[in-house]
Amino acid sequence: MTEQEFENEYADLGATTQNAMDIAETSMDIVRQFVPDETLADRIRQKSVHSMGDIEFQHLIEFTGSDALGDDEDAPVRAGARAVLDEATIVTDITMSKAGITGRGHNCEKRKAIGNGAELAEETGMTRTAASVLELDKQGVYDGSIATIGNAPTAAFALADCIEDGTRPAVIVATPVGFVKAEESRQRIREVSEAYDVPAITNVGRRGGSGLAAALTNELIHVAKDVRTDDLELELDAEARAARNRGDATEDE
């Protein structure tokens, strides 16, 4: 591998040296002792546990919407990986979410919504994040995108409104955190996800945050990398993938 190829290669958990890679691999091996490893959705659950430092968090991740293969729990992960392979734009709500998403292993443009829509926010009194989502949507940025929201519930509400009006992201990762409307905003995303078949990954409860949203988006990039290197067949539903992985495990025993 050339130096340039190494710089462009996906690095799990941001590891870029051998020591760091060993730590990352050991860390995820520990997580897999507690979280199943049969489906693509399991990979998202694993990454959520690692990001939050909480084994029980795996039970708080929700998968909604569908893709061409169906509405099984792997659908949002497949949709996200395809979007990465198609070099879709990754649009985050704030700077922190954007900063946490790796620049390695993909050719997707990364954009943040915050900083757009200042005039709309001033005129209406809505939050800057909500206004920024509406402004970018007016420009067509969210159609076909990987929409990542890790901080602002109002951004999630605004994106849900845009979806009702016809916008279709390729996939949504929404884990806004807090005590004011955070749970409700993620529920709203799930509702429009189901109603309009927009694949989405969310969580329940008050916790979440930009770090979690970035980690889950990074796992979509990781899945896409495994597809690109022929280490993973993407076009399987969760049931078929789990059956295959259980069969492989039995053969290895």
C-alpha positions, -999 to 999 in steps of 0.1 A, spaced: 0 0 0 14 34 -10 15 63 15 -13 80 -3 -34 48 -3 -28 45 35 -39 81 41 -71 74 22 -79 40 38 -106 38 64 -92 36 99 -115 21 125 -120 44 155 -96 69 139 -66 46 144 -37 54 121 -7 37 138 -2 0 145 -5 5 182 -37 25 178 -51 -1 155 -43 -29 180 -61 -9 207 -91 -3 184 -93 -40 175 -91 -51 211 -117 -26 221 -142 -38 195 -134 -74 203 -145 -67 239 -177 -50 227 -185 -81 206 -185 -102 237 -216 -84 247 -233 -74 214 -243 -98 187 -223 -98 155 -247 -113 129 -262 -84 110 -253 -49 98 -276 -35 124 -255 -54 150 -225 -34 138 -243 -2 145 -253 -14 179 -216 -24 186 -205 11 176 -231 27 198 -220 7 228 -183 16 221 -192 53 217 -214 56 248 -194 32 270 -226 14 279 -234 -22 270 -271 -16 275 -272 12 249 -274 -15 222 -311 -19 232 -318 18 226 -310 19 188 -339 20 164 -339 12 127 -368 24 105 -376 29 69 -368 6 40 -347 1 9 -351 -20 -23 -346 -52 -3 -372 -45 23 -378 -29 57 -357 -52 78 -334 -36 104 -304 -37 81 -321 -15 55 -308 19 69 -273 5 71 -274 -8 35 -288 25 23 -261 44 42 -233 22 28 -247 26 -8 -248 64 -3 -212 64 8 -202 43 -22 -222 67 -44 -202 96 -28 -233 113 -14 -228 145 6 -227 140 44 -246 169 60 -243 174 97 -263 198 120 -233 214 137 -195 216 136 -189 190 163 -208 163 144 -189 171 112 -155 171 130 -162 136 143 -168 120 109 -137 105 94 -123 120 62 -106 86 53 -120 58 33 -146 77 13 -149 105 -12 -181 121 2 -182 158 7 -188 168 44 -209 198 51 -224 214 82 -258 231 82 -251 256 110 -240 289 95 -266 289 68 -300 306 71 -290 334 95 -315 358 80 -343 333 83 -335 327 120 -334 365 126 -367 371 108 -386 342 124 -370 337 158 -365 300 151 -332 284 161 -301 288 139 -299 250 134 -336 248 123 -331 277 99 -299 263 86 -316 230 77 -344 248 59 -319 269 40 -298 240 28 -330 220 19 -341 250 -2 -308 245 -21 -315 208 -26 -286 197 -4 -305 171 16 -319 151 -13 -299 119 -16 -276 129 13 -265 112 45 -282 135 70 -265 134 104 -280 152 134 -262 148 167 -270 179 187 -300 199 178 -336 186 182 -348 216 163 -327 205 133 -344 171 134 -378 186 135 -370 209 106 -356 179 86 -388 159 93 -409 188 79 -387 189 48 -393 152 43 -430 157 46 -426 183 19 -409 159 -5 -372 159 5 -356 124 4 -323 119 21 -306 86 13 -304 79 50 -307 97 83 -286 93 115 -304 113 142 -293 112 178 -299 147 192 -293 149 229 -310 167 258 -340 172 280 -360 196 258 -377 179 228 -348 155 221 -368 124 225 -397 139 206 -375 150 177 -362 115 173 -397 101 174 -407 126 147 -378 114 125 -390 78 130 -425 87 121 -416 103 88 -391 76 81 -418 50 83 -444 71 65 -421 80 35 -397 50 35 -367 71 43 -341 48 61 -332 61 95 -311 52 125 -321 68 158 -321 61 195 -346 63 223 -342 81 256 -326 113 265 -290 104 257 -273 107 223 -251 135 210 -227 145 183 -201 119 192 -227 91 188 -240 105 155 -205 107 141 -196 72 153 -227 57 137 -220 76 104 -184 63 105 -197 28 108 -217 34 76 -184 44 60 -167 13 74 -195 -10 60 -190 7 26 -153 1 28 -159 -36 35 -181 -37 4 -156 -19 -17 -128 -44 -7 -151 -74 -13 -151 -83 24 -188 -79 26 -218 -87 4 -242 -58 9 -273 -71 -9 -286 -94 18 -314 -88 42 -308 -91 79 -324 -126 82 -303 -140 54 -271 -124 67 -277 -137 102 -283 -172 89 -251 -171 68 -230 -158 97 -244 -184 120 -236 -211 94 -200 -197 90 -196 -197 128 -208 -234 130 -183 -244 103 -155 -227 123 -162 -247 154 
